[in-house]
Amino acid sequence: MGRADAAGPGVAGQDGAGLRADRHAAAVAWGVVETAAQNALPTVGAVLVARPYPGRGLLLARTADGELGVVYFLTGRSEGSRARALRVLDGGDVAVEDTSAGPHDALRHYVAVARRGSRLVVGNGDQVVPIAEALDAGQPVHVAWAAHSYEPDPPICTSRIWVVCDDDDDADGVLGVAKRSARGGDGTDRLLWSVGALGAGTAVVMTTYDGGVQDVRSTAAPVDAAAPAASLADLLDGVWEALDPALRVAALAVPLRRAGAAPLLRA
């Protein structure tokens, strides 16, 4: 996030050529999958390696074994942003918490996973619980989303991203993005991306940033990718390995439409 992660002394992620080459090789090892439409998709690993500082990101994916799941990850440039961990709360929500005994920062510390009724919401900020509760109360998704904007962290104005999956809905999920308008001013553009049936070994990927640590840029929209992992655990491992070790903080994977399944955590 821009305010908390302003570049300066001690900034992590000055990615050397050797490390970048190793990460690229790991991503390429995932291969490229030809879809039924004969369109070559970049792998999830390749997408992440091409974004040296992705910020926070989420994937809605169906792995090769047919399991549907969401992966969420955190990276950070500053010491404060790296001093975070994921914790499963009573009731099953997952929070991003401070590990430094410092003050609470709503842009860094929040509930990232919330289940209310049949709906699971995963996202990068304090919009997650209000959206989950609004949807559970019967609000349409576009109404629940209208109350939320991008983060107040100028000059970057980090986008808020989230995905909702409903056990009672035939669609695999809806991904939402709230970003500062590129047309100037302080307006918010909101994107809702309804994801139809994902084929095995495919994913939709959204990250908050797509530049490097010295060139932070907000990502415009989700991208399709190949996810040729055998299982959700393998996909989580692949995402973790594709992230810069100097920047990665934590990651999780949540199986969908599997009652009682616990999230998988990496740190």
Secondary structure, DSSP 8 states (H G I E B T S, - for coil): -TTTT---TT------HHHHHHHHHHHHTT--EE-TT--EE-BHHHHHHT-S---EEEEEEE-TTS-EEEEEEEE-SSHHHHSEEEEE-TTS-EEEEESSS----TTTSEEEEEEETTEEEEESSTTHHHHHHHHHTT--HHHHHHT----S-TTT---EEEEEEETT-SSSEEEEEEEE-TTSTT-EEEEEEEE----TTEEEEEESB-SBTTB--B--S-EEEE---SSHHHHHHHHHHHS-TTTEEEEEEEESS-TT---EEE-
